Amino acid sequence: MITLARTYEFWWSHELISDSTYEDLKKFCPNNTFLFPRNECHGALERAYSEFGDINPYYSVPCNKTSNLRHNLKHSLVYSWITQNIYPLSHFPVIGAACEFVCLRVASFCLLGFSHGSSIVRSNWSDSPKSMLSIFKELIAAGIRIWVFSGDADAILPLTATRYSISWHAWYDDHQQAGGWSQVFKGLTYVTVKGAGHEVPLTQPRPALILFTQFLKNQPMPALQS
């Protein structure tokens, strides 16, 4: 779903990077991943991250407690005050059972325990697909419904990566305000949320609730009422 060339275009069109860096990204990173780029691509990405400056590409809420709560821009921007309530969930029986299931297959998981955004997993992740389409096809064939959603202010997984290949229609909240765009396929629904960043519920909680509700109902996003 994510075309990196369109990600770089989003950065350039929103004046996050210079013309020269944009040209380098197109030249050196056409088919690379963010996880394991080649040397030339790595250099171009480093220049892009430097040109971002203090702009948060995830479009998340500011955290004024302490600067060292911020993780590396390239991988994730997770604040401990947001994620601190995640860890108690690991004590729930259903989640504990899931952890034991993983433990049987990944021995290091037992030693590391539960952690959010593990750097060890990220550093050793070597099977990252360039496209999720084949995986989506497999899951849909198994009867699993998939909803992919994106905030239109997110510069890390921007909507431009799918806009060129998907025909969309607007969806509306209960106040008849346009909430974003949506497209429904057999087993797969793609939704954008207007004004949302990478963590959609954090920046646009009301539209996020509508999105989640429609998913639970197995219904498309609401259209404009006549």
Backbone bond lengths (Angstrom), bond angles and torsions (degrees), N, CA, C in turn:
res aa  C-N    CA-C-N  psi(-1)  N-CA   C-N-CA  omega(-1)  CA-C   N-CA-C  phi
1 M - - - 1.451 - - 1.530 110.99 -
2 I 1.314 117.36 -28.37 1.456 119.72 -175.02 1.522 110.01 -98.63
3 T 1.321 116.74 116.65 1.452 122.49 174.63 1.518 107.61 -98.63
4 L 1.336 116.97 114.22 1.457 120.02 -173.67 1.515 112.11 -61.46
5 A 1.324 117.58 -33.94 1.461 119.60 179.01 1.523 110.63 -58.46
6 R 1.331 117.06 -36.68 1.469 120.89 179.46 1.528 111.08 -75.87
7 T 1.334 116.22 -27.10 1.463 119.38 174.24 1.519 110.09 -65.08
8 Y 1.324 116.62 -45.56 1.461 120.53 178.50 1.527 110.64 -64.47
9 E 1.323 116.24 -36.13 1.462 119.90 177.68 1.525 110.80 -63.18
10 F 1.323 116.66 -39.33 1.465 120.99 177.63 1.524 109.96 -61.45
11 W 1.332 116.78 -46.06 1.461 120.11 178.57 1.522 110.97 -58.39
12 W 1.316 116.35 -46.87 1.466 120.90 -177.06 1.527 111.27 -67.16
13 S 1.331 117.46 -44.64 1.466 121.02 -176.71 1.523 112.25 -68.35
14 H 1.333 117.08 -21.84 1.463 120.74 177.34 1.530 111.65 -99.35
15 E 1.325 116.28 14.92 1.465 123.61 174.60 1.524 112.90 59.98
16 L 1.338 116.10 34.77 1.453 120.75 175.57 1.525 111.58 -87.26
17 I 1.342 116.72 -24.98 1.462 120.94 -179.20 1.526 109.46 -133.86
18 S 1.330 115.33 161.38 1.464 121.31 -178.45 1.523 111.23 -80.58
19 D 1.332 115.40 166.81 1.466 120.50 177.67 1.529 111.28 -60.21
20 S 1.329 116.49 -43.09 1.468 119.88 -176.92 1.529 111.70 -66.10
21 T 1.327 116.61 -40.24 1.468 119.71 178.07 1.516 110.82 -66.68
22 Y 1.322 116.60 -38.54 1.465 120.74 177.36 1.528 110.66 -60.97
23 E 1.329 116.48 -43.14 1.460 120.00 178.56 1.534 111.20 -64.22
24 D 1.339 116.50 -38.59 1.465 119.98 178.21 1.529 111.28 -65.62
25 L 1.328 117.00 -39.99 1.461 120.56 178.81 1.525 110.90 -63.18
26 K 1.324 116.16 -41.61 1.466 119.63 178.71 1.527 110.92 -66.72
27 K 1.334 116.06 -34.51 1.463 120.47 -176.72 1.529 112.26 -77.54
28 F 1.347 116.26 -45.23 1.460 120.10 -171.12 1.531 114.64 -99.47
29 C 1.337 117.76 -16.18 1.469 119.85 -173.70 1.526 113.79 -124.21
30 P 1.326 119.96 35.86 1.468 118.49 -175.45 1.516 113.59 -66.66
31 N 1.342 117.34 -33.88 1.466 120.54 -176.18 1.520 112.50 -127.90
32 N 1.337 117.36 20.18 1.459 120.70 -179.41 1.520 110.75 -86.90
33 T 1.338 115.44 167.50 1.453 121.40 172.10 1.525 108.13 -108.64
34 F 1.343 115.76 161.69 1.456 119.87 176.34 1.529 111.07 -69.40
35 L 1.328 117.27 -26.02 1.458 120.81 -173.84 1.520 112.50 -74.26
36 F 1.329 117.09 -47.43 1.459 120.39 -174.70 1.525 110.79 -133.56
37 P 1.337 118.40 68.09 1.466 120.37 -179.50 1.525 111.69 -76.28
38 R 1.331 116.07 155.32 1.462 120.86 172.82 1.530 109.34 -68.60
39 N 1.325 116.36 167.41 1.462 121.00 -173.75 1.522 112.48 -57.11
40 E 1.355 116.94 -47.41 1.462 119.55 -178.58 1.527 110.85 -63.48
41 C 1.327 115.72 -40.36 1.462 120.16 179.13 1.527 110.49 -67.76
42 H 1.328 116.16 -39.49 1.467 120.40 179.05 1.525 110.47 -58.96
43 G 1.332 116.66 -42.66 1.455 120.35 178.95 1.513 112.22 -63.51
44 A 1.329 117.00 -41.64 1.464 120.93 178.87 1.524 110.95 -65.41
45 L 1.334 116.98 -40.07 1.463 120.59 178.10 1.518 111.15 -65.45
46 E 1.329 117.53 -40.14 1.461 120.98 178.33 1.523 110.65 -61.09
47 R 1.333 117.23 -40.75 1.467 120.16 177.64 1.530 110.45 -64.94
48 A 1.326 116.16 -39.06 1.464 119.80 178.88 1.519 110.78 -63.53
49 Y 1.342 117.65 -45.97 1.461 120.84 -179.94 1.526 110.82 -62.54
50 S 1.341 115.91 -36.88 1.459 119.90 178.72 1.523 110.81 -65.92
51 E 1.326 116.85 -39.30 1.466 120.64 -179.35 1.523 112.32 -72.60
52 F 1.333 117.36 -21.65 1.468 119.75 173.91 1.527 110.53 -58.24
53 G 1.341 116.18 -32.78 1.456 119.88 -177.33 1.521 110.96 65.62
54 D 1.339 116.37 -134.26 1.459 121.31 -178.71 1.523 112.91 -92.49
55 I 1.331 117.35 7.46 1.464 120.19 178.55 1.525 109.41 -71.59
56 N 1.316 115.88 132.90 1.461 121.59 178.95 1.523 109.03 -86.84
57 P 1.333 119.70 106.08 1.463 120.90 -176.75 1.520 113.32 -69.67
58 Y 1.338 116.54 -14.95 1.462 119.87 177.21 1.529 111.49 -81.74
59 Y 1.331 117.01 -10.70 1.458 123.67 -177.20 1.525 110.20 52.05
60 S 1.332 115.29 54.37 1.453 121.71 -179.31 1.518 109.41 -100.61
61 V 1.329 115.87 170.31 1.461 119.94 178.85 1.521 108.65 -73.16
62 P 1.345 118.16 149.85 1.458 120.18 -178.83 1.520 111.80 -71.96
63 C 1.307 115.59 151.12 1.460 121.58 175.36 1.517 107.50 -120.87
64 N 1.327 117.31 117.12 1.456 121.31 -174.36 1.529 112.90 -104.00
65 K 1.349 116.28 8.50 1.460 118.01 -175.99 1.529 111.46 -72.53
66 T 1.308 116.49 -53.29 1.457 120.42 178.95 1.517 109.53 -162.98
67 S 1.311 115.92 143.86 1.456 119.92 -175.05 1.522 112.54 -69.67
68 N 1.338 118.20 -25.21 1.460 118.62 -176.10 1.516 113.08 -78.74
69 L 1.350 117.12 4.41 1.459 119.86 173.78 1.514 110.81 -79.37
70 R 1.322 117.20 -11.27 1.454 120.49 -177.44 1.518 110.60 -86.72
71 H 1.314 115.97 133.94 1.459 121.51 177.64 1.525 108.88 -90.54
72 N 1.291 115.14 175.28 1.455 121.12 -178.48 1.514 111.25 -58.59
73 L 1.326 116.12 132.32 1.462 122.43 -177.81 1.514 112.48 -57.29
74 K 1.323 117.90 -36.39 1.458 120.64 -173.00 1.520 112.44 -65.43
75 H 1.336 117.38 -30.33 1.455 119.40 -170.58 1.527 112.43 -107.64
76 S 1.312 117.66 -50.34 1.461 118.91 -179.35 1.509 109.01 -163.39
77 L 1.303 115.58 156.29 1.449 121.50 176.50 1.520 106.08 -125.11
78 V 1.320 116.04 84.94 1.454 122.04 -173.58 1.517 108.63 -114.09
79 Y 1.314 117.18 127.88 1.447 121.75 179.03 1.522 109.34 -98.86
80 S 1.339 116.43 135.16 1.456 119.34 -177.44 1.518 111.64 -63.76
81 W 1.340 117.72 -28.61 1.467 118.46 -179.67 1.513 111.49 -71.93
82 I 1.343 117.63 -17.71 1.461 121.02 175.43 1.520 110.11 -85.41
83 T 1.327 116.47 -42.12 1.463 120.64 -171.55 1.519 113.73 -92.37
84 Q 1.331 118.57 -3.17 1.458 119.76 -173.93 1.526 112.96 -63.71
85 N 1.348 117.00 -23.17 1.456 119.52 179.18 1.522 112.96 -89.51
86 I 1.335 117.25 -0.44 1.461 120.12 177.85 1.526 110.59 -75.77
87 Y 1.309 117.01 -40.83 1.455 120.72 -171.34 1.527 114.30 -61.66
88 P 1.354 120.49 -39.13 1.469 118.39 176.04 1.521 113.56 -59.08
89 L 1.333 118.19 -22.97 1.458 120.86 -179.81 1.522 111.61 -63.40
90 S 1.330 116.91 -24.46 1.461 119.56 -178.15 1.520 112.26 -66.89
91 H 1.344 116.86 -11.85 1.461 120.49 178.92 1.524 112.35 -86.85
92 F 1.345 117.59 -10.10 1.455 120.03 177.11 1.527 109.29 -66.62
93 P 1.344 117.73 139.92 1.478 120.46 -177.06 1.520 113.83 -54.22
94 V 1.347 117.13 -43.35 1.459 119.27 -176.12 1.524 111.16 -65.84
95 I 1.344 116.46 -36.81 1.463 119.92 179.07 1.522 110.25 -75.41
96 G 1.337 115.89 -37.02 1.456 119.44 176.13 1.515 111.71 -60.83
97 A 1.345 116.15 -40.05 1.466 120.60 178.05 1.519 110.84 -64.40
98 A 1.343 116.31 -38.80 1.464 120.31 178.22 1.523 110.51 -64.68
99 C 1.329 116.45 -39.13 1.462 120.25 178.55 1.528 110.76 -64.41
100 E 1.345 116.67 -39.79 1.460 119.96 178.08 1.524 110.50 -64.82
101 F 1.335 116.16 -35.94 1.464 120.86 178.72 1.526 110.23 -62.02
102 V 1.330 115.53 -45.75 1.464 120.16 178.26 1.524 110.08 -66.60
103 C 1.323 115.16 -35.57 1.461 120.74 -177.26 1.526 111.90 -59.85
104 L 1.312 116.60 -33.33 1.455 120.50 179.94 1.519 111.51 -67.44
105 R 1.333 116.36 -24.36 1.457 121.15 -173.48 1.524 113.06 -105.34
106 V 1.307 115.99 -26.09 1.465 120.31 179.96 1.521 107.60 -128.53
107 A 1.317 116.32 97.70 1.462 120.47 -173.56 1.520 112.20 -60.60
108 S 1.345 116.55 -35.47 1.464 119.87 -177.70 1.515 111.70 -65.15
109 F 1.341 116.70 -23.97 1.460 120.04 179.63 1.527 110.00 -62.57
110 C 1.349 117.22 -36.42 1.460 121.23 -179.19 1.525 110.49 -64.95
111 L 1.324 115.93 -37.01 1.454 120.14 -178.08 1.516 111.75 -76.04
112 L 1.340 115.79 -34.54 1.459 119.77 -175.87 1.513 111.84 -80.78
113 G 1.339 116.34 -32.11 1.448 119.60 -174.37 1.512 110.44 75.98
114 F 1.321 115.53 -175.68 1.461 120.35 -177.68 1.520 110.32 -78.10
115 S 1.321 116.82 134.27 1.459 120.95 174.08 1.507 109.16 -150.40
116 H 1.318 116.18 150.54 1.458 121.92 -178.92 1.512 109.11 -89.93
117 G 1.332 117.16 125.59 1.465 120.81 177.03 1.511 112.68 61.89
118 S 1.311 117.51 50.48 1.458 121.92 -175.82 1.525 111.60 -57.17
119 S 1.331 116.92 125.72 1.465 120.95 177.90 1.524 110.84 -70.26
120 I 1.341 116.89 -27.21 1.464 120.04 179.17 1.521 110.21 -68.33
121 V 1.325 116.37 -43.34 1.462 120.20 177.27 1.520 109.94 -62.61
122 R 1.347 116.51 -45.28 1.459 120.54 -178.18 1.524 111.78 -62.31
123 S 1.318 116.64 -41.29 1.462 120.44 -177.29 1.520 112.63 -69.91
124 N 1.331 117.33 -23.48 1.464 120.94 -177.76 1.517 112.66 -110.38
125 W 1.306 117.10 13.50 1.461 121.64 -179.87 1.526 108.21 -83.64
126 S 1.336 116.46 105.71 1.459 120.74 -173.86 1.522 113.93 -114.58
127 D 1.332 118.21 2.69 1.466 119.59 -176.91 1.523 111.53 -117.25
128 S 1.329 116.71 34.50 1.461 120.90 -179.39 1.523 110.36 -70.00
129 P 1.337 118.40 119.69 1.467 120.00 -179.19 1.525 111.11 -75.70
130 K 1.321 116.54 149.56 1.459 120.31 176.34 1.524 111.23 -76.22
131 S 1.329 116.36 -21.10 1.458 121.34 178.08 1.520 108.93 -142.47
132 M 1.341 115.51 142.72 1.463 121.22 177.34 1.520 111.98 -90.18
133 L 1.325 117.87 -2.31 1.462 120.48 -171.97 1.526 112.40 -59.73
134 S 1.335 117.89 -41.75 1.465 119.70 179.91 1.523 111.28 -66.39
135 I 1.338 116.29 -35.65 1.464 120.41 177.98 1.522 110.23 -70.07
136 F 1.349 116.47 -41.82 1.465 119.97 175.86 1.527 110.42 -57.48
137 K 1.334 115.98 -43.52 1.464 120.63 -178.81 1.523 110.97 -60.05
138 E 1.318 116.18 -42.02 1.464 120.84 179.92 1.528 111.20 -66.06
139 L 1.334 116.82 -43.26 1.462 120.73 -178.96 1.526 111.46 -68.17
140 I 1.332 116.31 -41.43 1.467 120.30 179.20 1.525 110.19 -63.33
141 A 1.326 116.80 -39.78 1.467 120.67 178.19 1.523 111.45 -62.50
142 A 1.343 116.31 -26.33 1.464 121.01 178.41 1.523 112.00 -86.13
143 G 1.337 117.01 2.71 1.455 120.95 177.21 1.510 115.03 86.64
144 I 1.322 117.52 15.56 1.465 121.61 -179.65 1.523 109.90 -93.32
145 R 1.337 116.00 123.94 1.463 120.49 177.43 1.528 109.57 -76.95
146 I 1.313 116.27 139.29 1.461 121.44 -178.74 1.523 109.82 -125.38
147 W 1.325 115.16 128.29 1.468 121.05 171.83 1.523 107.66 -118.92
148 V 1.309 116.32 124.39 1.461 122.69 175.41 1.519 107.20 -110.46
149 F 1.337 117.28 124.81 1.461 119.30 -179.01 1.519 110.45 -129.27
150 S 1.324 114.95 153.93 1.455 120.92 -174.36 1.516 110.26 -147.55
151 G 1.330 116.66 137.72 1.457 120.99 171.85 1.515 109.71 -80.53
152 D 1.335 116.85 137.25 1.469 118.16 -175.25 1.525 113.27 -78.78
153 A 1.351 117.74 -1.57 1.464 121.04 174.58 1.528 111.55 -104.44
154 D 1.312 116.83 5.79 1.457 122.27 179.89 1.526 109.84 -81.40
155 A 1.320 116.84 123.35 1.466 120.72 -179.65 1.519 112.53 -97.37
156 I 1.329 117.77 -1.75 1.456 120.85 -179.85 1.520 111.25 -91.07
157 L 1.324 117.27 -44.58 1.467 122.84 172.91 1.524 107.47 -123.78
158 P 1.319 117.94 72.28 1.466 121.45 -170.44 1.520 113.60 -74.17
159 L 1.327 114.50 156.04 1.463 120.80 -178.26 1.526 112.49 -67.36
160 T 1.319 118.11 -21.78 1.470 120.00 -179.66 1.521 111.96 -61.66
161 A 1.327 116.62 -21.64 1.458 119.80 -178.91 1.522 112.21 -67.93
162 T 1.323 117.67 -20.88 1.468 120.48 179.41 1.521 112.50 -115.70
163 R 1.316 117.30 -15.06 1.462 120.29 -173.20 1.527 112.70 -62.91
164 Y 1.313 116.91 -29.58 1.458 119.98 -175.20 1.524 113.03 -75.82
165 S 1.318 117.44 -14.52 1.463 119.38 -175.51 1.518 114.13 -123.55
166 I 1.337 117.54 1.98 1.461 120.09 -176.81 1.520 110.20 -125.24
167 S 1.318 115.90 132.91 1.464 121.53 174.21 1.521 108.41 -89.04
168 W 1.344 116.40 119.19 1.461 120.71 -172.57 1.516 112.16 -107.90
169 H 1.318 115.13 167.30 1.462 121.73 168.35 1.524 107.71 -137.95
170 A 1.314 116.59 154.08 1.462 120.71 -178.60 1.525 110.73 -73.44
171 W 1.343 116.44 149.05 1.460 120.60 169.90 1.521 108.22 -122.62
172 Y 1.339 116.72 158.19 1.462 121.69 -170.19 1.523 110.83 -132.44
173 D 1.353 115.57 146.31 1.459 119.72 175.94 1.521 109.88 -83.31
174 D 1.348 116.63 -174.95 1.462 119.54 -175.74 1.524 112.97 -73.73
175 H 1.331 117.32 -5.85 1.466 121.16 172.65 1.524 110.95 -98.25
176 Q 1.326 115.82 9.35 1.460 122.91 179.46 1.525 112.63 61.86
177 Q 1.333 115.44 30.77 1.452 121.29 173.37 1.534 108.25 -98.43
178 A 1.317 115.64 136.58 1.464 119.24 179.96 1.523 109.80 -60.91
179 G 1.327 116.14 123.67 1.459 120.43 -177.88 1.506 113.61 -99.92
180 G 1.339 116.52 -10.70 1.455 120.58 -178.85 1.508 110.09 150.52
181 W 1.319 115.59 -152.34 1.460 121.33 -177.43 1.516 109.47 -130.55
182 S 1.327 115.91 155.78 1.455 119.72 -176.82 1.520 110.58 -149.37
183 Q 1.310 114.99 152.18 1.462 121.98 172.97 1.520 108.17 -143.79
184 V 1.334 116.69 133.93 1.456 122.08 -177.75 1.521 109.79 -112.12
185 F 1.324 115.94 128.28 1.451 122.44 172.40 1.525 107.61 -115.14
186 K 1.296 117.73 177.95 1.454 121.00 176.96 1.525 109.32 -70.88
187 G 1.329 115.91 105.44 1.454 121.21 178.95 1.507 115.10 87.67
188 L 1.332 118.00 -7.47 1.462 121.20 -177.03 1.519 110.37 -135.57
189 T 1.315 116.34 127.89 1.465 121.95 176.64 1.521 108.85 -121.34
190 Y 1.336 116.25 130.87 1.462 121.12 176.67 1.521 108.58 -112.54
191 V 1.338 116.81 130.86 1.461 121.88 -175.47 1.524 109.13 -135.09
192 T 1.327 116.98 136.51 1.460 120.91 168.75 1.519 108.77 -109.65
193 V 1.318 116.00 151.64 1.460 121.87 -179.11 1.524 108.47 -121.42
194 K 1.317 115.73 120.30 1.464 121.86 -175.58 1.525 111.23 -65.58
195 G 1.324 115.88 131.79 1.454 121.45 175.51 1.516 114.94 75.81
196 A 1.333 117.52 9.99 1.465 120.69 -178.36 1.519 110.84 -100.30
197 G 1.325 115.49 150.90 1.447 121.42 175.89 1.514 111.43 -95.54
198 H 1.327 115.98 -155.18 1.463 121.25 -177.01 1.529 110.93 -64.08
199 E 1.335 117.63 -43.10 1.459 122.24 175.98 1.526 108.02 -93.71
200 V 1.329 116.66 88.20 1.469 122.31 -171.51 1.525 112.77 -55.16
201 P 1.348 121.05 -48.78 1.468 119.77 -178.14 1.525 113.50 -63.32
202 L 1.327 116.82 -24.15 1.460 120.51 -178.17 1.521 111.73 -73.45
203 T 1.324 117.20 -37.30 1.463 120.88 -176.00 1.521 113.41 -100.44
204 Q 1.330 117.72 -25.53 1.468 121.51 178.97 1.535 108.99 -137.27
205 P 1.346 117.35 73.50 1.470 119.90 -173.73 1.522 114.45 -64.21
206 R 1.341 118.17 -38.34 1.468 119.26 -177.54 1.533 111.75 -66.27
207 P 1.339 119.42 -52.69 1.465 118.99 175.78 1.529 112.59 -59.68
208 A 1.336 116.84 -33.90 1.465 119.85 178.79 1.523 110.87 -64.04
209 L 1.340 116.45 -38.35 1.463 120.29 177.68 1.523 110.91 -65.35
210 I 1.330 116.59 -40.62 1.468 120.42 177.30 1.524 109.88 -61.71
211 L 1.324 116.25 -44.96 1.462 120.96 179.55 1.530 110.65 -58.89
212 F 1.333 116.60 -47.64 1.463 120.80 -178.20 1.529 111.03 -66.01
213 T 1.339 116.22 -38.53 1.463 120.38 178.90 1.523 111.16 -63.10
214 Q 1.333 116.31 -43.95 1.464 120.09 179.64 1.526 111.17 -64.84
215 F 1.329 115.84 -35.24 1.466 119.13 176.66 1.526 110.89 -63.50
216 L 1.344 116.82 -44.94 1.462 120.19 179.92 1.524 111.46 -64.80
217 K 1.332 116.24 -34.64 1.466 120.67 178.87 1.528 112.33 -78.41
218 N 1.330 116.58 -11.28 1.466 122.18 -174.17 1.528 110.47 57.90
219 Q 1.336 114.55 45.76 1.461 121.30 179.57 1.524 109.20 -125.49
220 P 1.342 118.27 151.52 1.465 120.58 177.48 1.519 111.12 -68.19
221 M 1.317 116.16 165.40 1.462 120.62 177.84 1.522 109.57 -62.65
222 P 1.352 117.84 142.86 1.465 120.77 -175.19 1.519 113.22 -62.94
223 A 1.318 115.44 137.88 1.464 121.85 178.09 1.523 109.85 -93.33
224 L 1.324 116.20 172.35 1.463 121.99 178.88 1.521 109.58 -67.27
225 Q 1.348 115.78 129.07 1.457 120.37 179.24 1.517 109.93 -82.79
226 S 1.317 116.02 135.91 1.466 120.48 -179.06 1.520 110.35 -86.08
